[in-house]
Amino acid sequence: MNSQNPAPAARSSLLGMADASFAFQVQLRQRLREIDRKALNAQLLVKRHGRGLAGYGVVAQS
């Protein structure tokens, strides 16, 4: 019986999926951190200059 062992191909496929999942998690974490940073900057801007920004139609609470 000359059947090939599918284990190496399956292992390679699983490692590829794990690598892709890890890379996705890293990118997601970085992008969420960037969104948080921008939101905090916007909140600080409104706190510091809220009345002045109201003249430009900015409506926000902080």
C-alpha positions, -999 to 999 in steps of 0.1 A, spaced: 0 0 0 16 33 -12 -5 60 6 12 93 14 12 106 50 -11 137 51 3 148 85 30 171 72 6 189 49 -20 193 77 7 205 101 19 231 75 -17 242 70 -23 246 107 9 265 112 -1 288 83 -35 295 99 -19 301 133 6 326 117 -22 344 99 -43 346 131 -14 360 151 -7 386 124 -43 396 123 -44 399 161 -13 421 161 -28 444 133 -61 446 151 -45 455 184 -24 483 167 -54 497 149 -76 497 180 -48 515 199 -46 541 172 -84 546 173 -82 550 211 -54 575 208 -73 596 183 -105 595 204 -85 606 234 -70 635 215 -104 646 203 -117 644 238 -89 666 251 -94 690 222 -130 694 231 -122 698 268 -96 726 261 -114 744 233 -150 734 236 -165 769 234 -144 779 204 -152 747 186 -189 752 191 -187 780 166 -177 755 140 -207 733 147 -188 708 169 -212 694 194 -197 671 220 -197 662 256 -166 655 277 
